[in-house]
């Protein structure tokens, strides 16, 4: 397959302006910025809130805003934007004004396309519910929306298909609209959900040919059935997060994944043997401003890591002959997933993207081995796991002691008075000794080794484990694997020593 130079299309959220529906559902004056501003750290080291550079809480109704966005995007080699497009039962549109204005503003030179986000809208933003006005109009029994449904996604038949196509036609006809093989490009977020997909796309293609197009180029996201579409793509990082559901740890209810794990899952994803495969990368992710403690965070990102991973994904895209690579996202601030400059990184992610497209990055593995020398143990430990080294964890522990705090604080706050300690290495011994001077009772130690010099009962992992309030796992780099095993044997909470130390801060 021929090799193409991939162009980046960034996903674009049109949520940053006031609309009547959001005023009704979430409170007067709601835009995405309201939830972003109210973001707060939910555990030690959690970086919230996210703040745009120079506190640029813009309004997308302002032409100067979109013009500036397009200029800086092009300056950092973003080829085009993919606007999320919302079309519901009966042809109901929402958040359509930014794209409609963009269509009118012909002097803004930026290629663009649409992603039809064909999902029913329901109340899932629990953090917004707690922080803002909450109309119960759509919760009342008898209104057909008792499950918190805000906008229902239905697809209809020819009448609605025609109405939808006629709405899209002026965009498709714009000279800036992205085409593949002479066809306007349209992403569909969940093609599997469209029960009439085959008939609808046939109808649309007939209409497209009537207006001089060669058809419509459909990329189906998250699809299991590639029939009737031109290309497929997994929406990221969502797909990779699901695939890594076992490689997750929890702090104060927040589910946390490692940046390295998610990106490696994306890079290892196979291409489809029949359909053309497109790829999507991501910058960062943290949806706690929307979902609070029910949210998900992907930790330990940086512009440098993003640049390295995105360069690898670009190379993979080019090897499969894909002319476009997608990036999530330009401005998904409520999910911590944006390219736009912020107060923490400035233009770091944009610069990293530009460097990646120019193949400027050398991968960590090459840098570590180029002189044939071994790196120090702590650096290796961190680079391989994406987690802190034992040294840095012990340093944090000593900082707690310097502040007059101990690791039992978190246990007492959660009513974990009787615990077991898994692993009696250096960290395990320190923990047992410290807890022995507290009100916490360590009932036994779990370890695979025999003849340990320990004053407490020693149990092997395969033994019958007596009930305790919690088990603390000290081999924290192996926490997920150990937790998977222990969850089959015990019903009590499992805590990584990393969590214990950071949460006692």
C-alpha positions as CSV (number, residue, x, y, z in Angstrom):
1,X,0.0,0.0,0.0
2,X,1.3,3.4,-0.9
3,X,2.7,5.7,1.7
4,X,1.0,9.1,2.2
5,X,1.9,12.0,4.4
6,X,-0.9,12.2,7.0
7,X,-2.6,15.5,7.7
8,X,-4.0,16.1,11.1
9,X,-7.8,16.8,11.6
10,X,-8.6,17.9,15.1
11,X,-12.0,17.2,16.7
12,X,-13.8,20.5,17.5
13,X,-16.5,20.9,20.2
14,X,-19.0,23.7,19.5
15,X,-20.2,23.9,23.2
16,X,-18.7,27.3,24.0
17,X,-21.7,29.6,23.6
18,X,-25.0,30.0,25.3
19,X,-28.1,28.2,24.0
20,X,-31.7,28.0,25.4
21,X,-31.6,24.2,25.9
22,X,-28.5,24.4,28.1
23,X,-30.0,27.2,30.1
24,X,-33.0,25.0,30.8
25,X,-31.1,21.8,31.5
26,X,-28.1,23.1,33.4
27,X,-28.9,26.6,34.5
28,X,-28.9,30.2,33.1
29,X,-25.7,31.2,31.3
30,X,-24.3,27.6,31.0
31,X,-21.5,26.9,28.5
32,X,-18.7,24.4,28.7
33,X,-16.7,27.0,30.6
34,X,-18.9,26.8,33.6
35,X,-18.0,23.1,34.4
36,X,-14.3,23.8,33.4
37,X,-14.0,26.7,35.9
38,X,-15.6,24.6,38.7
39,X,-13.2,21.7,38.3
40,X,-11.4,20.9,41.5
41,X,-8.6,18.4,42.6
42,X,-10.2,15.2,43.9
43,X,-7.0,13.6,45.2
44,X,-3.4,14.5,45.9
45,X,-1.6,15.5,42.7
46,X,-4.8,15.9,40.7
47,X,-4.3,18.9,38.4
48,X,-7.6,20.8,38.4
49,X,-9.0,23.2,37.3
50,X,-7.7,23.6,33.7
51,X,-7.3,27.2,32.8
52,X,-6.9,28.6,29.2
53,X,-3.9,30.8,28.6
54,X,-4.5,34.4,29.7
55,X,-7.9,33.1,31.0
56,X,-9.3,33.2,27.5
57,X,-12.8,31.9,28.2
58,X,-14.0,32.7,24.7
59,X,-17.5,32.8,23.1
60,X,-17.7,30.9,19.7
61,X,-20.3,33.5,18.5
62,X,-17.4,35.8,18.1
63,X,-15.8,35.7,14.6
64,X,-12.5,36.9,15.9
65,X,-12.3,33.8,18.2
66,X,-12.7,31.3,15.4
67,X,-10.4,33.3,13.2
68,X,-7.7,33.2,15.9
69,X,-8.2,29.5,16.5
70,X,-7.8,28.7,12.9
71,X,-4.6,30.8,12.5
72,X,-2.8,29.2,15.5
73,X,-4.0,25.8,14.4
74,X,-2.5,26.2,11.0
75,X,0.6,27.7,12.5
76,X,1.2,24.5,14.3
77,X,0.4,22.2,11.3
78,X,-3.2,21.3,12.2
79,X,-4.7,20.7,8.7
80,X,-8.4,21.0,9.5
81,X,-11.2,20.9,12.1
82,X,-13.9,18.2,12.5
83,X,-16.9,19.9,14.0
84,X,-19.2,17.7,16.1
85,X,-22.6,17.8,14.5
86,X,-25.8,17.0,16.4
87,X,-29.0,15.9,14.6
88,X,-31.8,14.3,16.6
89,X,-35.3,12.9,16.2
90,X,-37.4,14.9,13.8
91,X,-34.4,16.9,12.6
92,X,-33.8,18.7,15.9
93,X,-30.4,20.5,15.8
94,X,-28.4,21.8,18.7
95,X,-25.0,23.7,19.0
96,X,-25.2,24.2,15.3
97,X,-24.5,27.9,15.2
98,X,-20.6,27.8,15.3
99,X,-20.5,25.7,12.1
100,X,-23.2,27.7,10.5
101,X,-21.3,30.9,11.2
102,X,-18.1,29.3,9.9
103,X,-19.9,28.5,6.7
104,X,-20.8,32.2,6.3
105,X,-17.3,33.4,7.2
106,X,-15.7,32.4,3.9
107,X,-12.6,34.5,4.6
108,X,-11.5,32.1,7.4
109,X,-9.4,29.7,5.5
110,X,-9.5,26.4,7.3
111,X,-10.5,23.0,5.9
112,X,-13.3,21.3,7.9
113,X,-15.7,18.4,8.0
114,X,-18.4,17.0,10.3
115,X,-18.6,14.1,12.8
116,X,-22.2,13.2,13.4
117,X,-22.3,12.5,17.2
118,X,-25.4,10.2,16.9
119,X,-26.0,9.6,20.6
120,X,-29.0,10.2,22.7
121,X,-28.4,13.0,25.2
122,X,-29.1,12.2,28.8
123,X,-28.1,13.6,32.1
124,X,-24.7,12.0,33.0
125,X,-22.8,15.1,34.1
126,X,-23.1,14.5,37.8
127,X,-20.6,17.2,38.7
128,X,-22.6,19.8,36.8
129,X,-25.8,18.7,38.6
130,X,-24.2,19.4,42.0
131,X,-22.7,22.7,41.0
132,X,-25.4,24.4,39.0
133,X,-29.2,24.8,38.7
134,X,-31.0,21.6,37.9
135,X,-34.3,21.7,36.1
136,X,-36.5,18.7,36.8
137,X,-38.7,19.3,33.8
138,X,-37.2,16.3,32.0
139,X,-37.2,14.0,35.0
140,X,-40.9,13.9,35.7
141,X,-42.8,10.7,35.2
142,X,-45.2,10.7,32.3
143,X,-43.3,13.0,30.0
144,X,-41.6,10.1,28.2
145,X,-38.2,11.3,29.5
146,X,-38.2,9.8,33.0
147,X,-34.8,8.3,32.5
148,X,-33.2,11.7,32.2
149,X,-33.3,11.8,28.4
150,X,-32.8,15.2,27.0
151,X,-32.7,14.6,23.3
152,X,-33.6,11.3,21.7
153,X,-31.6,9.9,18.8
154,X,-33.9,8.4,16.2
155,X,-33.2,8.0,12.5
156,X,-36.5,7.9,10.6
157,X,-36.9,7.1,7.0
158,X,-36.6,8.9,3.6
159,X,-38.3,12.2,4.7
160,X,-35.9,12.7,7.6
161,X,-32.9,11.4,5.5
162,X,-33.7,14.0,2.9
163,X,-34.1,16.8,5.4
164,X,-30.7,15.8,7.0
165,X,-28.9,15.7,3.6
166,X,-30.4,19.0,2.5
167,X,-29.0,20.6,5.8
168,X,-25.6,19.2,5.1
169,X,-25.5,20.0,1.4
170,X,-24.3,23.7,1.8
171,X,-21.4,22.5,3.9
172,X,-20.5,19.7,1.5
173,X,-20.5,22.3,-1.3
174,X,-18.2,24.7,0.4
175,X,-14.7,24.8,-1.1
176,X,-13.1,24.3,2.3
177,X,-15.0,21.1,3.1
178,X,-12.7,18.1,3.2
179,X,-13.2,15.5,0.5
180,X,-11.7,12.0,-0.1
181,X,-11.9,10.6,-3.6
182,X,-14.2,13.4,-4.6
183,X,-16.6,12.6,-1.8
184,X,-17.4,14.9,1.2
185,X,-16.0,13.3,4.4
186,X,-18.5,12.5,7.2
187,X,-17.6,10.7,10.4
188,X,-20.4,8.9,12.2
189,X,-19.7,8.3,15.9
190,X,-21.7,5.0,16.2
191,X,-22.6,3.5,12.9
192,X,-23.6,0.3,14.6
193,X,-26.5,2.2,16.3
194,X,-28.1,3.2,13.0
195,X,-30.5,0.3,12.3
196,X,-31.3,1.7,8.8
197,X,-27.7,2.5,7.9
198,X,-27.6,0.7,4.6
199,X,-30.7,2.2,3.3
200,X,-29.9,5.7,4.6
201,X,-26.4,5.7,3.0
202,X,-27.7,4.4,-0.3
203,X,-30.3,7.2,-0.3
204,X,-27.7,9.8,0.6
205,X,-25.3,8.7,-2.1
206,X,-28.1,9.0,-4.7
207,X,-28.7,12.5,-3.5
208,X,-25.0,13.3,-3.5
209,X,-24.5,12.1,-7.1
210,X,-27.5,14.3,-8.2
211,X,-25.6,17.3,-6.9
212,X,-22.4,16.4,-8.7
213,X,-20.5,14.6,-5.9
214,X,-19.0,11.1,-6.3
215,X,-20.9,10.1,-3.2
216,X,-20.3,10.6,0.6
217,X,-17.2,9.2,2.2
218,X,-18.3,7.7,5.5
219,X,-15.8,6.8,8.3
220,X,-17.6,4.7,10.9
221,X,-16.3,5.0,14.4
222,X,-16.5,2.2,16.9
223,X,-18.2,0.0,14.4
224,X,-18.2,-3.8,14.3
225,X,-19.8,-4.0,10.9
226,X,-17.9,-2.3,8.1
227,X,-20.5,-2.9,5.4
228,X,-21.7,0.2,3.5
229,X,-19.0,2.5,4.8
230,X,-15.6,3.6,3.3
231,X,-13.4,3.5,6.4
232,X,-13.3,2.6,10.1
233,X,-11.8,4.2,13.1
234,X,-11.8,3.7,16.9
235,X,-12.7,6.8,18.8
236,X,-9.9,7.4,21.3
237,X,-9.0,7.4,24.1
238,X,-12.4,5.8,24.9
239,X,-11.8,2.5,23.1
240,X,-8.3,2.1,24.7
241,X,-9.7,3.0,28.2
242,X,-12.2,0.1,27.9
243,X,-9.5,-2.2,26.7
244,X,-7.4,-1.3,29.7
245,X,-10.2,-1.6,32.3
246,X,-8.0,-3.9,34.4
247,X,-5.1,-1.5,34.4
248,X,-6.9,1.0,36.5
249,X,-6.6,2.3,40.1
250,X,-9.0,4.3,42.1
251,X,-8.5,7.4,44.3
252,X,-11.5,8.9,46.0
253,X,-13.8,7.2,43.5
254,X,-11.9,8.6,40.4
255,X,-10.8,5.9,38.0
256,X,-7.2,6.5,36.9
257,X,-5.3,5.1,33.9
258,X,-1.7,5.6,32.9
259,X,-1.0,7.7,29.8
260,X,1.6,5.2,28.6
261,X,-0.9,2.3,28.8
262,X,-3.6,4.0,26.8
263,X,-1.2,5.2,24.1
264,X,0.4,1.8,23.8
265,X,-3.1,0.2,23.3
266,X,-3.8,2.7,20.6
267,X,-0.5,2.1,18.8
268,X,-1.0,-1.7,19.1
269,X,-4.5,-1.6,17.6
270,X,-4.7,-3.6,14.4
271,X,-5.8,-2.3,11.1
272,X,-8.8,-3.8,9.4
273,X,-7.9,-6.3,6.7
274,X,-10.7,-5.2,4.4
275,X,-11.7,-1.6,5.2
276,X,-9.4,1.4,5.1
277,X,-8.4,2.1,8.7
278,X,-8.0,5.6,10.1
279,X,-6.4,6.4,13.5
280,X,-7.1,8.8,16.3
281,X,-4.7,10.1,18.9
282,X,-5.4,12.2,22.0
283,X,-3.6,14.9,24.0
284,X,-4.8,14.2,27.6
285,X,-8.0,13.2,29.4
286,X,-9.8,14.2,32.7
287,X,-13.6,14.4,32.7
288,X,-14.0,15.1,36.4
289,X,-15.1,18.7,35.8
290,X,-18.2,17.1,34.3
291,X,-18.6,13.9,36.3
292,X,-16.9,14.6,39.6
293,X,-15.8,11.6,41.6
294,X,-17.5,9.4,38.9
295,X,-15.0,10.6,36.4
296,X,-11.9,9.1,34.7
297,X,-8.4,10.6,34.6
298,X,-5.5,9.6,32.4
299,X,-2.4,10.5,34.3
300,X,1.3,11.4,33.6
301,X,0.8,13.1,30.2
302,X,3.2,15.7,28.9
303,X,3.8,17.5,25.6
304,X,7.0,15.5,25.1
305,X,5.3,12.1,25.6
306,X,2.4,13.2,23.4
307,X,4.8,14.2,20.7
308,X,6.6,10.9,20.7
309,X,3.4,8.8,20.7
310,X,1.7,11.0,18.1
311,X,4.7,10.7,15.8
312,X,4.5,6.9,16.1
313,X,0.8,6.9,15.3
314,X,1.4,9.2,12.3
315,X,4.0,6.7,11.0
316,X,1.5,3.9,11.5
317,X,-1.1,5.9,9.7
318,X,1.2,6.5,6.8
319,X,2.2,2.9,6.5
320,X,-1.5,1.9,6.0
321,X,-2.0,4.6,3.4
322,X,-4.3,6.8,5.4
323,X,-4.1,10.4,4.2
324,X,-5.6,11.8,7.4
325,X,-5.0,11.2,11.1
326,X,-7.5,12.4,13.7
327,X,-6.7,14.1,17.0
328,X,-8.9,14.4,20.1
329,X,-9.2,17.2,20.5
330,X,-8.9,20.9,19.7
331,X,-11.0,22.2,22.5
332,X,-12.6,19.5,24.7
333,X,-11.8,21.4,27.9
334,X,-14.5,19.6,30.0
335,X,-12.6,16.4,29.4
336,X,-9.1,17.9,29.8
337,X,-8.5,17.0,26.1
338,X,-7.4,20.0,24.2
339,X,-4.6,21.4,22.0
340,X,-5.3,25.0,22.8
341,X,-2.8,26.8,25.0
342,X,-3.3,26.8,28.7
343,X,-1.8,28.2,31.8
344,X,0.2,25.1,32.7
345,X,1.7,24.0,29.4
346,X,1.4,27.2,27.3
347,X,1.7,26.2,23.6
348,X,3.5,22.9,24.6
349,X,1.0,20.4,23.0
350,X,0.8,22.5,19.8
351,X,4.6,22.7,19.5
352,X,4.8,18.9,20.2
353,X,2.4,18.3,17.4
354,X,4.3,20.4,15.0
355,X,7.6,18.6,15.9
356,X,5.9,15.2,15.6
357,X,4.7,15.9,12.0
358,X,8.3,16.8,11.2
359,X,9.6,13.6,12.7
360,X,11.7,15.4,15.2
361,X,11.2,13.0,18.1
362,X,13.6,10.2,19.0
363,X,11.9,7.6,21.1
364,X,12.8,6.9,24.7
365,X,14.0,3.4,23.9
366,X,16.5,4.8,21.4
367,X,17.7,7.5,23.8
368,X,18.3,5.0,26.6
369,X,20.2,2.5,24.5
370,X,22.1,4.7,22.1
371,X,25.4,4.5,24.1
372,X,24.8,0.9,25.2
373,X,24.8,2.0,28.8
374,X,22.3,1.0,31.5
375,X,20.3,3.7,33.1
376,X,19.9,3.9,36.8
377,X,17.3,1.6,38.4
378,X,15.0,4.4,39.5
379,X,14.8,5.9,36.0
380,X,14.2,2.5,34.4
381,X,11.5,1.7,36.9
382,X,9.7,4.9,36.1
383,X,10.1,4.7,32.4
384,X,8.8,1.2,32.2
385,X,5.8,1.7,34.5
386,X,4.9,5.3,34.1
387,X,4.7,5.3,37.9
388,X,6.9,6.9,40.5
389,X,10.1,5.0,41.5
390,X,10.5,3.5,44.9
391,X,12.9,6.3,45.8
392,X,10.3,9.0,45.0
393,X,7.6,7.1,46.9
394,X,9.8,6.9,50.0
395,X,10.7,10.5,49.6
396,X,7.0,11.4,49.7
397,X,6.6,9.2,52.7
398,X,9.4,11.0,54.5
399,X,7.8,14.4,53.6
400,X,4.7,13.2,55.4
401,X,6.7,12.5,58.5
402,X,8.4,15.9,58.3
403,X,5.0,17.4,58.3
404,X,4.0,15.4,61.4
405,X,1.7,13.2,59.3
406,X,1.6,9.4,59.0
407,X,0.3,6.9,56.6
408,X,-2.5,5.8,59.0
409,X,-4.4,9.0,58.3
410,X,-6.1,7.8,55.2
411,X,-6.9,4.4,56.9
412,X,-8.6,6.1,59.8
413,X,-10.5,8.5,57.6
414,X,-12.1,5.5,55.8
415,X,-12.7,3.4,58.9
416,X,-10.0,0.8,58.0
417,X,-9.0,-0.2,61.5
418,X,-8.0,-3.8,60.8
419,X,-5.8,-4.4,57.8
420,X,-3.4,-6.9,56.2
421,X,-0.2,-6.0,54.3
422,X,0.6,-7.7,51.0
423,X,4.3,-7.9,50.5
424,X,7.0,-7.8,53.2
425,X,9.8,-6.2,51.3
426,X,11.4,-2.8,52.2
427,X,8.1,-0.9,51.8
428,X,6.1,-3.6,53.6
429,X,8.5,-3.6,56.6
430,X,8.4,0.1,56.9
431,X,4.6,0.1,56.8
432,X,4.1,-2.6,59.3
433,X,6.5,-0.8,61.7
434,X,4.7,2.5,61.3
435,X,1.3,1.1,61.7
436,X,2.4,-0.8,64.8
437,X,2.8,2.5,66.5
438,X,-0.7,3.6,65.5
439,X,-4.3,2.7,66.3
440,X,-4.5,0.5,63.2
441,X,-4.2,-3.2,63.7
442,X,-2.2,-5.2,61.2
443,X,-3.7,-8.6,61.5
444,X,-1.3,-10.5,59.1
445,X,1.2,-10.2,56.3
446,X,0.7,-11.9,52.9
447,X,3.9,-12.9,51.0
448,X,5.0,-15.7,48.6
449,X,8.3,-16.2,50.5
450,X,8.8,-18.6,53.4
451,X,10.8,-18.1,56.6
452,X,10.4,-14.4,56.8
453,X,11.6,-12.7,60.0
454,X,8.3,-11.1,60.9
455,X,6.5,-10.8,64.3
456,X,3.1,-11.1,62.5
457,X,1.4,-14.2,61.1
458,X,2.5,-14.8,57.5
459,X,0.0,-16.1,54.9
460,X,0.7,-17.1,51.4
461,X,-1.6,-15.6,48.7
462,X,-3.2,-19.0,48.1
463,X,-4.1,-19.5,51.8
464,X,-7.5,-18.8,53.3
465,X,-7.4,-15.0,54.0
466,X,-9.3,-13.9,57.1
467,X,-11.6,-10.9,56.7
468,X,-10.1,-7.5,57.4
469,X,-11.2,-3.9,56.7
470,X,-8.6,-3.5,53.9
471,X,-5.5,-5.1,52.3
472,X,-2.6,-2.8,51.5
473,X,-0.5,-3.9,48.5
474,X,3.1,-2.7,48.8
475,X,4.4,-4.0,45.4
476,X,2.6,-1.1,43.8
477,X,4.0,-1.6,40.3
478,X,2.2,-4.9,40.3
479,X,-0.9,-3.7,42.0
480,X,-3.4,-4.3,39.2
481,X,-2.3,-7.9,38.7
482,X,-2.3,-8.6,42.5
483,X,-5.6,-6.9,42.9
484,X,-7.2,-9.1,40.1
485,X,-6.0,-12.2,42.0
486,X,-7.1,-11.0,45.5
487,X,-10.5,-9.8,44.3
488,X,-11.4,-13.4,43.7
489,X,-10.6,-14.3,47.3
490,X,-11.6,-11.4,49.5
491,X,-14.4,-8.9,49.5
492,X,-12.6,-6.0,51.3
493,X,-11.2,-2.9,49.7
494,X,-7.7,-3.2,48.2
495,X,-5.3,-0.3,48.5
496,X,-2.0,0.4,46.8
497,X,0.6,1.8,49.1
498,X,1.0,4.5,46.6
499,X,-2.6,5.5,47.1
500,X,-2.1,5.3,50.9
501,X,0.8,7.6,51.0
502,X,-0.5,10.2,48.5
503,X,-4.0,10.3,50.1
504,X,-2.5,10.7,53.6
505,X,-0.9,14.0,52.4
